[in-house]
Amino acid sequence: MINKRWSSAVLLGLLAATTLAGPVPASADDDRAEPVAEPPRVQLVLDVSGSMRATDIDGRSRISVAQQAFGEVVDALPDETQLGIRVLGATYKGKDKQQGCLDTQQIVPVGPVDRAQAKAAVATLRPTGFTPVGLALREAAKDLGTGTTARRIVLITDGEDTCAPPDPCQVARELAAQGTTLVVDTLGLAPDEKVRRQLLCIAAATGGTYTAATSAEDLTDRLKQLVDRARDTYATTPAKVDGTDVCQGAPLLAPGVYTDRETFSEHRWYRVPVQPGQELRASVSVALDRPVNPDYGVLLRATASDGRELVRGVDAGSGRTDVISAGLRWSAGGDVDDAEDAEPTPQPTATPEVTTVCLVVSNMFAPQAGTAKNPGMPVELTVDVVAASPAPDGPDLGRGWVLLLLLTLAGLLTGLVTGLLTRWWVATWREN
């Protein structure tokens, strides 16, 4: 009889909790079927313009070094990777710039790799024409298509774009603003400052990396790393969410990965429901997709609905990274240990009090002169709610009178030892 009453009470309590819980938090998995794992997709973009004839890498031409690296990478490519190859400046031998700046072709379509075909296609390339990097990037993004996984472009070039517009850095920003989850990594084959700045800008705009390859070994090793990295990207694309400028009315988030955009020195607000006995874990990463002044930072705060700050996480940078991140942890309820020691009292009709935590993402970035402010910089927010874990216990020195007695004895002992040592030292000093 008691068990039946208890079961009924629990059921009523659950129904009441469901009714009073309010709106359901947005989830990164809302309205999605179980995602099917997609293979990594990579597009290699190779500069075959006339400057690639230069023989300044280990006494060999730049194009021969690149061809050797391509061959070794293709041989070591994981079977599940889908690879495509696009070239620029490879076919037009004339001097008409308007025509030469349209010279980009996909010589290997993105798909399962035919190693013999891919290596043969690259081996026959000969340095020829102009350097339409911006156009090649735009077409490479189309080659990769759309999907739920992040896709990568690896650009290998020795020179600055000679065909702008479109400006390759602006093309990279446009691709990032489309939310296509596209990463562009760049490899520079020439020690030129203008080329370095342009390739840095392209990589930073999409969350990629820039590397200067000064030897055949450097190029091969780095190219293998970048292709392998395609397997370490997300299984699904983060869910898009729009933060607000105040906590009230901010989107309610369930555990998951979210993406948003934030302008310079902006504050973006989100809400996360946390029940007693649970711990909120959150992190944020902001990609520097455009030039900013040195000495910047990102701040992630958890606040109560009345504005009280609960905890914060902060990170700062000096201009040497393309992503900056911060994280925090906060537990709802009181002392976990005390709650575990207390005798549980059945209260089946009581509704657990849910704490709505406001997450605030703030950045301290200042744009360089001429830098566009819109769209905002890419923000990735990770939210998780888990069972609270108590902090490790420290040495138990006792409480109340026991602690006072322990401290008194320790003080007396310390004083006694100090006095004896002082008397001994004085006596010794007088004798000498």
C-alpha atoms as one frame of an Amber mdcrd trajectory, in Angstrom:
protein
   0.000   0.000   0.000   2.830   2.361   0.943   4.677   1.538  -2.283   1.576
   2.313  -4.357   1.121   5.670  -2.646   4.825   6.452  -3.109   4.677   5.587
  -6.835   1.596   7.740  -7.326   3.210  10.641  -5.529   6.358  10.366  -7.656
   4.295  10.288 -10.841   2.358  13.386  -9.779   5.634  15.118  -8.919   7.081
  14.347 -12.345   3.967  15.630 -14.070   4.099  18.820 -12.034   7.778  19.307
 -12.832   7.090  18.855 -16.544   4.254  21.376 -16.449   6.143  24.025 -14.476
   9.532  23.655 -16.154   8.787  26.324 -18.752  10.150  26.423 -22.303  12.341
  23.569 -23.492  15.970  24.619 -24.021  17.293  24.804 -27.540  19.384  21.779
 -28.364  22.236  21.372 -30.802  20.451  18.218 -31.993  16.939  19.692 -32.396
  15.106  18.686 -35.572  17.928  16.428 -36.677  18.013  12.753 -37.384  20.886
  10.707 -36.060  23.850  12.079 -38.063  25.572   9.747 -40.456  29.344  10.010
 -40.200  30.783  11.640 -43.302  34.312  10.969 -44.513  36.888  13.785 -44.274
  36.866  16.058 -47.333  40.022  17.875 -48.391  40.844  20.004 -51.420  44.502
  20.682 -52.222  45.001  23.923 -54.170  48.386  24.227 -55.886  49.888  27.357
 -57.395  51.416  26.518 -60.805  52.142  30.106 -61.875  55.402  31.087 -63.562
  57.188  31.948 -60.305  57.078  28.286 -59.264  60.041  27.698 -61.626  62.393
  29.348 -59.097  65.080  26.972 -57.814  65.524  28.138 -54.210  64.343  25.161
 -52.104  67.176  22.720 -51.485  68.548  23.638 -54.930  65.364  22.422 -56.640
  62.462  24.202 -58.277  59.468  25.021 -56.140  57.123  23.042 -58.371  59.249
  19.872 -58.174  59.321  20.083 -54.373  55.546  20.532 -54.308  55.038  17.591
 -56.684  57.190  15.326 -54.532  55.261  16.361 -51.404  51.946  15.710 -53.142
  53.067  12.246 -54.165  54.159  11.272 -50.663  50.963  12.644 -49.120  48.753
  10.774 -51.578  50.589   7.512 -50.836  50.039   7.983 -47.090  46.438   9.168
 -47.398  43.881   7.311 -45.192  41.470   5.265 -47.294  38.383   7.026 -45.921
  39.565  10.521 -46.929  37.921  12.162 -49.930  40.519  14.230 -51.776  40.336
  16.736 -54.607  43.072  18.750 -56.359  42.656  22.194 -57.923  45.401  24.191
 -59.661  45.797  27.839 -60.605  47.952  29.399 -63.320  48.562  26.002 -64.935
  47.341  26.302 -68.535  47.339  29.845 -69.957  50.715  30.828 -71.458  49.740
  34.188 -72.916  50.038  37.731 -71.542  46.358  38.718 -71.520  45.820  39.288
 -67.800  42.033  39.202 -68.044  42.149  35.732 -69.541  45.067  34.553 -67.412
  43.233  35.487 -64.215  40.502  32.952 -65.058  43.042  30.129 -65.180  42.018
  27.659 -62.477  40.898  24.045 -62.930  40.007  21.078 -60.757  42.229  18.273
 -62.048  41.057  15.653 -59.523  37.410  15.785 -58.319  36.701  15.454 -54.594
  35.999  11.815 -53.819  37.636   8.485 -52.990  41.278   8.675 -53.984  42.671
   7.020 -57.071  46.302   7.338 -56.052  47.789   6.609 -59.475  45.482   9.126
 -61.180  46.139  11.839 -58.585  49.933  11.515 -58.714  49.971  11.400 -62.528
  47.825  14.537 -62.737  50.205  16.500 -60.495  53.399  15.135 -62.078  52.545
  16.579 -65.503  52.073  20.167 -64.252  54.439  22.846 -65.537  54.645  26.446
 -64.199  52.871  28.718 -66.638  50.749  31.767 -65.874  49.179  34.219 -63.435
  48.189  33.750 -59.754  44.383  33.987 -59.275  44.365  32.843 -55.635  41.042
  34.483 -54.732  39.171  32.884 -57.633  40.766  29.484 -56.923  39.641  29.614
 -53.274  36.079  30.493 -54.251  35.921  27.636 -56.751  37.568  25.194 -54.316
  34.826  25.887 -51.777  32.241  25.004 -54.437  34.162  21.820 -55.264  33.848
  20.628 -51.657  30.082  21.138 -51.638  27.995  21.195 -48.475  27.553  18.723
 -45.656  27.525  18.277 -41.912  31.283  17.907 -41.440  33.955  20.565 -41.536
  35.872  20.689 -44.807  39.467  21.769 -45.431  41.315  23.551 -48.207  45.119
  23.407 -48.197  46.581  26.211 -50.321  50.206  25.950 -51.473  51.592  29.049
 -53.173  54.791  31.032 -53.526  53.340  34.378 -54.498  50.814  37.079 -53.837
  47.566  37.113 -55.790  48.214  38.981 -59.072  44.590  39.026 -60.177  42.568
  40.767 -57.433  39.673  41.353 -57.447  38.526  39.134 -55.939  40.934  39.710
 -53.072  41.765  36.289 -51.551  41.561  37.577 -47.977  38.106  39.012 -48.642
  37.042  35.749 -50.281  38.118  33.878 -47.140  36.046  36.238 -44.983  33.037
  35.759 -47.223  33.342  31.985 -46.931  33.613  32.241 -43.131  30.577  34.550
 -42.981  28.492  31.966 -44.843  28.865  29.561 -41.915  30.107  26.836 -44.246
  32.416  25.265 -41.622  35.262  25.638 -44.095  38.881  25.813 -42.903  41.673
  27.090 -45.150  45.262  26.228 -44.232  48.050  27.985 -46.146  51.609  26.947
 -46.964  54.044  29.586 -48.235  56.998  28.610 -50.412  58.659  32.042 -50.676
  60.235  34.189 -47.930  58.239  37.269 -48.899  56.598  39.500 -46.277  53.646
  40.529 -48.470  52.911  36.874 -49.301  53.170  35.963 -45.622  50.674  38.663
 -44.592  48.199  37.613 -47.257  48.392  33.919 -46.373  48.077  34.745 -42.666
  44.939  36.741 -43.399  43.386  33.896 -45.420  44.093  31.347 -42.706  42.947
  33.564 -39.830  39.648  34.372 -41.541  38.625  30.702 -41.541  40.320  29.449
 -38.381  43.128  27.794 -40.317  46.906  27.940 -39.988  49.810  29.439 -41.911
  53.189  27.730 -42.311  56.314  28.819 -44.182  57.870  25.764 -45.845  61.624
  26.291 -46.348  62.567  22.751 -47.366  61.078  19.736 -49.115  60.915  17.897
 -45.791  59.059  20.809 -44.123  56.492  20.910 -46.915  55.869  17.156 -46.924
  55.576  16.867 -43.146  53.251  19.843 -42.804  51.085  18.764 -45.723  50.621
  15.315 -44.165  49.655  16.906 -40.832  47.043  19.131 -42.433  45.456  16.309
 -44.420  45.383  14.080 -41.338  43.796  16.899 -39.336  40.704  16.638 -41.519
  39.815  13.489 -39.567  39.782  15.432 -36.298  37.011  17.862 -37.244  33.454
  17.815 -35.970  31.127  14.931 -36.747  28.323  17.485 -37.061  28.160  21.206
 -37.628  27.566  23.315 -34.477  24.001  24.622 -34.183  23.490  28.291 -35.028
  22.170  30.483 -32.216  21.641  34.233 -31.827  22.709  35.682 -28.498  21.034
  38.822 -27.164  22.292  41.997 -25.477  20.627  41.181 -22.123  19.963  38.013
 -20.165  16.185  38.359 -20.211  14.902  36.780 -23.400  18.287  35.247 -24.293
  18.164  31.832 -26.007  17.810  28.894 -23.615  20.507  26.312 -24.394  20.701
  22.587 -23.734  24.061  20.759 -23.706  25.676  20.973 -27.129  27.954  22.999
 -29.410  26.709  26.309 -30.797  28.009  28.936 -33.177  27.331  32.673 -33.222
  29.017  35.905 -34.304  30.111  38.811 -32.129  31.246  42.279 -33.146  34.100
  44.186 -31.510  33.711  44.818 -27.752  30.251  43.261 -27.737  28.488  41.247
 -24.991  26.382  38.235 -26.073  23.976  36.616 -23.602  22.651  33.065 -23.389
  20.774  31.098 -20.696  21.332  27.567 -19.377  19.016  25.788 -16.870  20.938
  24.013 -14.094  19.260  21.815 -11.460  20.487  21.276  -7.878  23.293  18.724
  -7.797  24.360  19.568 -11.340  27.474  21.314 -12.630  27.589  23.685 -15.576
  30.644  23.453 -17.796  31.018  25.962 -20.591  33.747  27.158 -22.920  33.950
  29.723 -25.691  36.369  30.208 -28.581  36.576  33.330 -30.737  38.359  33.137
 -34.099  40.351  36.188 -35.160  39.242  36.287 -38.773  40.499  39.828 -39.460
  43.366  42.110 -38.349  43.058  43.329 -34.756  45.336  45.346 -32.523  47.633
  43.436 -30.134  46.711  42.845 -26.490  43.181  41.505 -26.611  41.091  39.073
 -24.601  37.883  37.121 -24.282  35.766  36.845 -21.119  33.154  34.192 -20.291
  30.982  34.864 -17.225  28.197  32.975 -15.501  25.763  35.234 -13.658  22.532
  34.823 -11.751  19.336  36.252 -13.205  19.644  39.263 -10.864  23.095  40.117
 -12.238  25.276  38.610  -9.491  28.446  37.110 -10.952  28.871  33.421 -10.104
  32.153  32.599 -11.816  34.261  33.782 -14.741  36.873  32.516 -17.150  39.217
  34.791 -19.093  42.062  34.510 -21.571  44.254  37.108 -23.225  46.418  37.174
 -26.320  49.143  39.282 -27.892  48.513  38.691 -31.588  50.310  35.355 -32.002
  47.266  33.062 -32.113  44.295  32.867 -34.454  41.845  31.532 -31.827  41.395
  32.591 -28.197  39.362  30.577 -25.676  38.051  30.703 -22.105  36.072  28.282
 -19.936  34.313  27.976 -16.590  32.635  25.530 -14.176  29.833  26.208 -11.692
  27.772  23.883  -9.478  24.166  24.497  -8.481  23.041  23.959  -4.871  25.015
  23.894  -1.646  27.732  21.689  -0.221  27.702  18.387  -2.079  29.321  16.509
   0.806  26.751  17.744   3.318  23.945  16.770   0.984  25.311  13.240   0.671
  25.667  12.840   4.471  22.166  14.080   5.247  19.366  11.583   5.709  17.187
  11.708   2.567  13.612  12.796   3.223  11.079  11.646   0.621   9.266  14.653
  -0.859   7.646  13.229  -3.961   5.455  16.234  -4.727   8.220  18.846  -4.509
   9.521  20.327  -7.777  13.346  20.732  -7.945  14.283  24.393  -8.118  16.013
  25.021 -11.437  18.594  27.816 -11.562  18.729  29.669 -14.848  22.345  30.711
 -15.340  23.135  33.561 -17.692  26.258  33.026 -19.813  27.888  36.216 -21.072
  30.512  36.180 -23.843  32.511  39.404 -24.031  35.537  40.322 -26.115  38.170
  42.988 -25.790  39.217  43.425 -29.420  40.073  46.634 -31.238  40.073  46.577
 -35.053  43.012  47.844 -37.031  42.466  50.795 -39.340  40.250  49.886 -42.286
  39.098  46.576 -40.776  35.453  45.699 -41.431  33.326  45.284 -38.297  30.552
  43.223 -39.887  29.860  40.382 -39.910  30.985  39.710 -36.351  33.827  37.380
 -35.491  33.033  33.635 -35.336  32.145  32.450 -31.817  31.877  28.798 -30.801
  30.154  28.056 -27.484  30.223  24.610 -25.863  27.713  23.898 -23.086  27.463
  20.813 -20.887  25.553  20.027 -17.674  26.790  17.050 -15.630  26.436  15.668
 -12.122  28.301  17.911  -9.676  31.573  16.502  -8.407  32.744  17.545  -4.923
  36.190  19.048  -4.507  38.848  16.699  -3.076  38.861  16.604   0.713  41.700
  18.414   2.475  43.289  17.426   5.801  40.639  17.486   8.539  42.006  19.508
  11.448  38.797  19.344  13.432  36.207  21.959  14.294  35.313  24.288  17.181
  37.067  23.603  20.537  39.081  20.729  19.052  40.638  23.016  16.460  41.297
  25.730  19.073  43.020  23.249  21.389  45.143  21.904  18.543  46.290  25.403
  17.567  47.053  26.300  21.227  49.224  23.234  21.730  51.051  23.899  18.470
  51.740  27.487  19.569  53.024  26.433  22.988  55.318  23.816  21.472  56.675
  26.295  18.942  57.358  28.867  21.661  59.086  26.326  23.902  61.399  25.108
  21.166  62.208  28.684  20.109  63.048  29.670  23.718  65.356  26.706  24.268
  67.224  27.367  21.041  67.613  31.055  21.942  69.018  30.302  25.421  71.486
  27.813  23.935  72.665  30.340  21.346  73.110  33.122  23.964  75.061  30.819
  26.300  77.337  29.719  23.477  77.907  33.306  22.364  78.946  34.450  25.909
  81.467  31.632  26.263  83.103  32.547  22.970
